[in-house]
């Protein structure tokens, strides 16, 4: 028998076994996805109850729980600009039963805090985009500016003495304010708070001058006259504030900022389960009642596959790394 024939007789059974093994693995993965979830699911939110992320998380929990016939619980783990919750989820079993709802700070923290105890890309798998949420630049009525142009001129004369509030270092309101200062080429003093509620309270009280925060958080104060809205941060006007111009209309066309919300999972969750999660979340976001609830918040449901979510996150990581390097964003 030739060496070639001998090798063929040895290798063919091995190849057959490999094929059978691969098919068996695929079958197991498919069966696992089909039966998912087989126990309660947790959606971890890195912020206190009552904010936009918490609201979106609870909408998804209600709808997914009904579809899956399994409890879906929202677990709030606020603190440290989202780092506490993110570090926690990085260490849970990668079976898809624990998810994390993140926003812009997730893309900022790796540059803002270089000694994180997790790797934003290596330790997590993007599952699905959830929503985008327009923000609004609002000032205390005592501020002598009725337009963005007037505010920029006032800030330049103040030489860094004007203040902007945020709900914490690395929060969406911090990032929005830092971007505004950078693009408007003005010096502003950042005043971080432990959440949007105390920040807005001090803005209304006149302890700080301005804030860029989701429209849904500020609209009540704006409509009651306790705050003055100068511009929304998205390319289109907000249905909640139809008379307020966009930043482009207000004279700052380069400025666009819409906080986004993304569902992620620990790295290692089987691809089939990630895909099922993506499809089930997409179905929830496409339902008429959920779209109606999001519209009432001024939010837009998002779409896209897991790879598209991953590509979007990669772009955001790069974008905010540049902002941090420029010195316009610092942790306090």
N, C-alpha and C positions, 0 to 999 in steps of 0.2 A: 504494500500500500504506500502511495506517495505521501510526502509530508503534507502537501496541500489537502489531500483527501482526509488524512488523519485530523488535521486541524478543523476541517469542515465538519467532520463527525462530532468533534468536541464542542465547537462553537455554536452550531445550530441549536442544540438543546438549550444552551445558555441564553441565546437570543430569544428563543421561545419563552423561556422562563422570565426574561426581562420584560417582554411584551405583556405577558400575563400579569406580572407584578405591577406594571404601569397601569394596565386596565383596572386591576383590583384597587390600586390607590385612587384612581379617578372615580371609581364607583363609590368608594368609601367617602371621598370628599363631597360628591354629589348628594349622597344619602345624608351626610352631616348637614349640608346646607338646606336640604328639604325638610329636615326635622328641627331646624333652628327657628326660634330659640326653644330650648327644652327646659328652661328655668327662668326666673325673673331677670329682667335686664335693667341696668342702671345707666342713666344719663347723668354724668357728673358735670355740673356747671361751676365754673371758677369764680362766681360772683354771688352776692347775697340775693335772696328772693326779691322779686319785684322789678328787676331790670329787664332789658330787652332780651338778653341771652336766656334768662330764667323763663321769660314768657314763651320764647320760641321752644325751649326745651320741654315745657309742660304741654304745649300744643302737640308736639311730636309724641310725647309719652302717652297722652290720651289716645291718639289715633293709632299708634303702633301697637299699644296694648290691646286695643279692640281687635285689630287685624290678626295679631299673633295668638290671641287667647292666653296671654301671659302678662303678669304685672310688669309694667315699665315705670320705674321710679326715678324721680329727679332728686339728685343728691347735691346740695350746695356746699362747695368747699372754697369759700372766698379767702382772699389774702395774697399778699406779695405779688400783685399784678398778674394773678393767674398761675404763678409758679407752683404753689402748694398743690393745687388740683392736678396740674400737669405732671408733676413728679410722682404723685400718687398713682395716676392711671398708667404711667410708664411701667409700673412694677406689678400690675395685676395680671392674672392669666389671660393669654391672648386667644380667647375663645369667642370673642364678639359680644359677650354678655355685659361688658362694661365699656361705655363709650364716653367721649369727652367733647363737649360743645365749646369751641374756641372762637375767638374773634381776633382783631388786628394785633393785639398785644402778643399773641402767640408767634407772630412773625417778627416782632420787634425785640422780644426778650433775648434771643441768642446774641444780638449785637449789643444790647443795653447791659446785659449781665453775662459776661464771658465765662463765668464759672458755674454755669447751670449743672444740675445733677442729672440731666437728661439731654439727649440729642434730638432736636426738633424733627429732623428727617429720619434718622436711623431708628429711633425708638417708637415711631408712630406711622400709621397708615391712614392717609386721607380716605374718607368714606364718601362724603357727599357735601356739596355746598348747600346751605340752608336758606340764607336770605342776605340781602343788602338793605341798609337802612340809612336814609338821608340824614345829614346833620344840619344844624343851623348855627350861624354865628349870631349870638345875642349879647346885648350889653345892658348894663344897668341904666335905667332912664336918666340918671344924673350925668352920664357920660355925654359930653357935648359933641355927639356925632350921630347923624341920621343917615349916613351911607358908609359904605366900605371906604370910599375915597377920603371922606372926612375923618374916619377912624384912623386910617394910615397916616394922614397928615398930623393928627393929634398925637399919635404914638411917636412919631419922629420928633416932634417938639418936646415930648416928655422925656426922651432920652433913656428909656429902659424902666421908667417908673410905673408905667401902666402894667396891670396884672391880668393874667388869664387863669381861670380855675380849671381843675380837672378832677376826675374821680380817682386819681392815683397815678403814680409814675408808670409809664408804659401803657396806660389806658387809652381808649380811643379818643377821649377828649384831650389828653395830653398830646397825642400824636397829631390830632387835627390842629391844635393850637400851635404846635411847633412848626408844622408845615406852613401854616398861615404866616407866621413870623418870618420864616425863611423866604417864601415867595414874595411877600410884601416888602422884604428887606427892612424890617423894623426890629427893634430890641424890645422884648416883652418879658416880664418876670412871671415864671410859672409858680402857681400855688396849688400843690396837690392836696386832695382830701381823701378820706376813706369812703369813697362811694359818691355817686352822682347826687343823691339827695342832700347831703350837707353842703356840697359845692354849690348847688342851685340855691340853697337857703342863703348862703353868704353872698351870692351874686345878687339875689333879690334885695338883700339887706344893705348892699353897697360896700361890703368889705373887699370885694374884688370887682374888676371892671368889666370883664367879658368872659365868655365861654363858648366853645364849639362842642356841641353834644347832640345826640340823636333828637330829631324833631319831636318824637313822641314824649320825651322827657320834659321838654321846654314849652310845648305848645299851649298848655294851660296858663302858664305864667305870661306868655306872649299875648294871648287873647284877652287876658284880664288887665293888661297894661303894666304889669309888674316888671316885664322885660321888654326890650325893643329888639326886634329881629332885623338884621341888616342884610343877610343873604343866606341861602341854602347852599350846600356844598356839592350838589350833584348837577349834572348837565341839564336836567329838567327840573322845573319847579315842583314843589311838594304839593299834593292834593290837600294836605292838612293846612298849608300856608300858601294858598294860590297867589296872594298879592305880594309875596316876598320874592325878590329877584334871585337868580342864581349868582354865583360868584363871577361867572363870565359876564353876565349882564351888569353886574355891579362894578366891573372894571378890573377884575383879577382873573383873566381867562385861563391861566395856567393852573389854577387851583381846582382840583377835584378830589373829593374825599367822601367815601361812603363806607362806613363800617360794615364789614362782612362777617358772616357767621358760618362756621364749617364744623361738620361732625367728623371726628377722627377716632381711631381705635389703636390699641397697642400694636406695635409691629409684630407680625407673626400670625395674625388672624388669617385663617385659610382664605384664599382668593374667592372661592365660591360663596363664602359667608359675607365677605366684603361686598361682593356683587349683589347678593340678596338684600343686604342692608341698604345699599344704594338704590336699588329698584323700589323697595318698600317705602323708603323716605321720599323718593320722587313721586310715588303714587299719592302719598299723603299731601305733599305740597301742591299737587295738581288738582286736588279736590276743591270743589266750589266753596265750601264753608271755610276751609283753611285759607284759601286765597282772599276771601272776604275779611277774615280776621286779620290777616297780614296787612291788607289795604287800610284797615281802620287804624293800624299802627304806623302807616306811612311806609311800610316795608314792601319789598318785592321778593317773592319766592325765587330761589335760584335753581338752576338745573346743571347737569353735567355728570360725566362718568368719574370714577375714582382717579384714573390717570389725568383727566382734565383738572380735577381738584388739586392733585399733586403738582401739576405744572403751574397752576395759579399760585399756590403757596410758595413754590420756588421763586417765582417772580416777585412776590411780596417780601420774601426774605432778602433778596438782593436789593430791592428798592429801599427798604428801611435800614439796611446796613449802610447804604450811602448817606442817608439822612443822619444816622448816628455818627458816622465818620466826619460829617461836615460840622459837627458840634452843635447842631440845632436841637438835639434830643439828648437829655442827660437824666440819669436816675438821681432822685433827691433822697 
